[in-house]
Amino acid sequence: MRKVTSLLLASSLLMGSASMVYAETAPLSATPTEHPHMKKRPHGAPEMMLMKGIVLTDAQKQHIHSILDQGRKNLTPPSKADRQAAFNLITAEKFDAAKAQTLVDSHAALDKQRMLNRLETDNKIYNLLTADQKKQYQANYEKMKSFKRSAPEAAPQQN
């Protein structure tokens, strides 16, 4: 019985160590940065891509953080009532187009305000940059424009 147990133990150790040797020498799978689809366009928020490669002073960094904090304070998330109303529309037996239109209009107003706040924040940040930094920012914008986009360039016009 001892011989069988020791034989099983030795063979399992041998198989385990052999698999470890093969695991170390096996080629690694492609990392996410090596994936062919990842090379098409940069990832991240566009405003972060525009700041890529721009070296900021500590004072500029501090000022940008305060501008971003102020911008966050101006954000108004959708209310719980709006989220509940959207859920009720989705789960209703019959779709109520009038209620949906009212909800869409209120969300559009919030989106408009968010866009205005974001543009103002980005403008304040841009105006903090030096002339050389602004040139880099504009060069980043031109580079970003050259990437292929899957979405259409112009938004569909609403009548």
Summary of the structure (lengths in Angstrom):
residues: 159
radius of gyration: 27.8
end to end distance: 86.7
largest distance: 86.7
contacts: 292
relative contact order: 0.10
helix: 70%
strand: 0%
